Amino acid sequence: MHITFSSSETGIDQLYVQNKVAAFGRYIDLSAPNVRVAVQLGKGHGNDRKADDLYRAEIRITVDGKDYYVTADHADMHAALDMAKDEMSHVLRRAKDKRVSLARRGRTMMRKMLGRFGK
């Protein structure tokens, strides 16, 4: 796994971010060399004055050529990162469920087809 972390004006510790990213190990194999994680934290974006008071957390994960991307805005940088982590966990869980469900359906179809030959 390769983690890229960039932050502007936040003063957040990289170890804190790595602990948050470690939670994704439930859904993807983080020890694989083809896993790329990019985390960006920043303050203020856009033309809106209220946006200057918000922190933005962006997480992008690339696994086997598939990209997963989430963003979250909040007044507290830790809360923004936590919200983005929760959203990414939801996205990864859905992708894993689809992958597992497809494998189960394929296995069931093969059992039905092979079961016909046994009779």
N, C-alpha and C positions, 0 to 999 in steps of 0.2 A: 504494500500500500504506500502510496506517495501522497503526503498531505502538503498542500500549499496554503499558507495562512497569511493574509494581509489585513492590516488594520490601520486606520487613520484616526488619530486623536482619541483613541479609546483607552489605551493603557491596559488592555486585557492580557492575561498571561496565556502563553501558547499551551502550557500544560492543561489549563482549564478547557481549552478548545479540543485538545486531544482526548480528554476524558469524555467530552460530549460526543465526539466522533466514534469513540469505542462502542457506544450504544448501538451503532448500526451493524455490529458484528452478529446480531441476532438474525439479520436478514440477508447479509452478503458475507462472503469470505474475505475478510480484511487482510489476510496474509497473502492473498494472491498478488502477483506483481503487476497485473493489468488493472488494478483498482486505483483510481485517481480521485482525490477529494480536494476541493478548493473551497476555502471558507474566507469570506470577506466581511469585515465589520467596518462601518463608517458612520459618520454623523452628518445629517443634512443632505438633502438631495432635492432636485426639482426647483420649481419657481415659487412654491407655496411657502409662506412664512412659517406656518406651523411645522412644515417638514424640517426646518432647521433645528427644532427641538427634539427630533426623533432620531434614534439609532436604527440603522438598517443592517440586518444580518442576511447574507446570501450564502447558500450552500449548493455546490454543484458536485455531483458524484458521477463518474464515468466508470461503467463496468461492462466489459466485453462489448464495447462500442455503443452501449446504450447510455444516454445522458438523463440524469434526474436533477431537477433544479427547483429550489424553493427560495422564497424571500419572506422576511418578517420585519415589521416596523414596530418599535415601542420606545417609550421615553427612557427606559432603563436598558443598558446594553446587554446585561445578563438575561433579562427577560426576553429581549429580541432574539438572542441566540437560543434560548430555551424554546421559544415558539417555533423558530426555524427547525430546530432539532426534532420537535414533536411532529411537525408537518412532514419532514423528510422521513421519519420513522413510519408515518402513515403511508406515504408514497411507496416506500420500499416494501412494506408489508403487503400492500396490494399487488405489487409486481411479483412478489414471491408466491402469494396465494394463486395468482393466475398461472404461474409457471408450474406449481405443484398440481393444480387442478387439471391442467392440460395433460400432464404426465399420467395422472390417475385415469382420466378418460381414455387415453390411448391404451393403457394397460387393460382396462375393462373391455375395450373393443377387441383386443388381441385374444383375451381369454374366451370371449364369446365365439370368435372365429375358430380358434383352435379346439374349442369344446365340440364343435360340429363334426370335426374329423374323428374324434374319439368314439363316436357312437356308431 
